[in-house]
Amino acid sequence: MKYFLILLIGGWVPLLFAQSDVFETDGKGNRDIERAHRISSAPKIIDSIKTSAVPNRALLGPKLNVKIQVDTIQAASIETEQLLEKFYPFYLKLGMGSTLMPLGELYVNSTRSRSNYYGLHVKHLSFFGDIKNREKQLMAPASFDKTSVQGNFETFQKNVSISSKLNYTNHGFHYYGLTQPDVNKDSIAQRYQLVNAHADITTNRGDTGVFNLKTSLNFRYTGTDAPFIDSLSDWKAKEQGFSLSGLGTFRSGSTLFYGDLGLRYNGYTYGIQDSILNLSDSGIVRKNTVIDLNPGVKSHLVQNKLTIDAGFKVSIDVAEQTRAYFFPAIHMQYALLNDQLIPFIKLNGQVKQGSLTSFYQENNFVLPNMNIQNEINPYDIQLGIKGRSKKAISYGLMANFVKENNRAFFVNDTLISTGNKFMLVYDSLNHTKIEGRFGYEANKKLSADLIARYHSYEMFNEAKAWNLPTAEVLLNMTYNLFDKFLVKAGLDMSFGRYAKVYEAGEHVSEINNQFAYNMGNIIDGNLGLEYRYNKRISGFVQLNNIASQRYLKFYNYPVMPISVFGGVTIKF
């Protein structure tokens, strides 16, 4: 029994510990089971935003006839903004200088046109003051007046363009190079009248594969008043000249073939004039004709970096003795560093036709009775570099070597005049010029240009190159402030100028048995200020010769000291 109880207890104890909480029993009772049903819809995603149902409307059965009636309406008006600046046909400039110098200018221009342009320019400047030399000595009467009238006309048609210009100038002045303020004004008076006419006719039949021709015609007339001396009251200087040239061009690809044929004539007379174009037997008569021929070829190579213009020039000088001259005409340049550096070389020569007009324009105080000769340049060699950096800076450096035969120099006359007029002295020389240029422009507000030149003259007969400078410096600056104030400044300096004299004295040196007078330096500074009240009205002030130096432009001819100009400009 003992062992049986132990076995019974050991078998039931594990069963008791492994028993779960769920008990299963058998019983009887009534249970209601819910009836099963099937979900008819398919599974779908239910979004948080519910879409509205699209109504479905049936089409209307009956068709309605629509009647359309067209009615007229008033045309609409469109207001446009004026994009182009308005042009005014008239521009007037009036001013007065502190040294009794009235100034007047009138421009008349056509407004915008596709094919035609015309213009008129009238200018007057006069002086009624006195001039003193460096020693403050009063010079002879120095008043002058100069009036010019110029008309222009241009027309641009489909196959031809025509441009023309006609100019008339009336210039009266005095030979004031005397320290005699009481001299009779009429005895030193002179008046020039000039007429210049120019016309160009150019065909525009295309750019490539066609022949185009440009014809140019120039005519000029220059006349002087008679001298004050009674015995020479009918003696006058007159000159008629004209030039005719035709330039033909033909382009094939990047090559341009051209040929220029020209004729230049100059007829100069001094003496008793029977009419404008006739001269009696006495006096000076010189007629000169020059025939020019200049063929050549211009081509762009190496992706337009290399430009070659090669040709020659033949000039036939028909004067007392007919002579023919042959000159090279070559120009080469190569663009480096995207056109920032361009080395170039030129080799040329020419015949410069002398004339009363050209000498008068260079020196107003030259004698009207003169010996006119042509200047011959057997060679003119230029070599250097030029370029532009960063679109604001431009620069250049050039060396120029010129042979000048029969170069005219102005020397004071002591035979006909009392030293207050100039005669012409001819000589040959080798002229060397070194020139440097620098330019700066910033946003169309500030611009500056600086030019420096050095000259060397190797003369054949004369001791010096009379009146020509050894060194020059030119500076021009412009500043635009808010398009209201426009400031302009300029500086003109020349050094190493000499005049030929006939005796020793102060500032005179003897060179090769010739006397050379040191005329001193030129330091001429100018300053201008313009105030633009609006686009049509402005006022200006101009200061000339700020340093107030009475330097000599020519021997015995001092210039005016500091002077102030003031005035207004009007567009209408």
C-alpha angles and dihedrals in degrees: 000000000000094000092042093056092049092052092047094051093046092053098049099044096072090047092054093052093048094053116119128219092252118087123193120210135167120240145147129244148121119274125184112216117197115242114253122235136185124244106235099196125080122239115274142170113257109213123206091235114066119210122225117247117254110237116230113216124184120240116261112252105211121070119225123212113231117211117208120198121186116216131186121249132192115267115255121241120222121204113213129194119242104244100175121070113251117254120223117206095213131059121179128189122187127177146153130211127218089239092060096270114149116198129193133171132176126188122191116186137170117247125237116325133160097220114012139056132177133174144174128205124189121181134177130182126169139168129209103171137096132261128213130196127233091279088055090248114151114245128216117281107302103183119138142170130202126186126177133181121192130180127192133192129179133173128187116201131172098269104012140037127199128196127180139177133190122189133182123187129186113190125177123179145145132248091237098168092119131093089226109106092176096058117125107269093214092056092062098035125116135176130196126195119195133186120189126181126183133178134177127192114189127180118218105192095145142301107258132038096009135096118242128188132202116195120193127191126186130181130179138178125192126183136172135204121255119265120264094243110102095222089058097037092122097044113108139157119237133173135186122187139165140176131202124189138169123201116194122192135186123182125203113178108307094342124093121198116198142171129190123197118183144173124203124188131182126180117188127182135176123184141057107350118213090183139344094283102026132080131191122238095272124073137041122318123180126168120182132182127186124190116200131196121182120171122171151145126239120194139172115217140172095039091319091301095111119058120188124184109179128173144106139245130223119194122186113200109205107192130112087325122024112233132176123211128195120205132177118238109196130149125176131174136166125203116223132182095017094311092310092117122032120176114197143177131197130190117188145143136189151175111244109206111223119222142167088244095057094046092047091050090052095045120011092195097063118122111261090221103072145147104249120203134168120251116230122206106190090185138007113186122188126178132165147100134276135176151137129249126202091346091276105070125060125180143170142180122197140176118203126193116187133176108210120191120186093010110177120229128187115239126174112260119228100173106062099018135032093254097284095104131061132230129197123259117186127211140154124240147164108242121199120186128184113193133182126189132192128179134180130187126176121189093320088289103094127028130170133179125190124186125181123183135184121195131197120189123195103192126198101203111354120075094227141010092258116232093355118121127237094210134018135188122189123183127178126176133179128187125186114200114196088325086281104087121042115190122192126185131179138180126193118186129174128178137187103031123159136188127204115244133172105229141039120263146124114335088008123126128186115233121175092341091308128110117232121192116209105227093193129229131313116226107169119168125183131189128189133184125191124188116199109209089185137329092289107037129049140157128217141195121197126191115196127194094006092184087057093222116167091212122169117254087184130359110294091005111105118183129232118279122233114332133181125217124194133176151118137262124211133189118202 
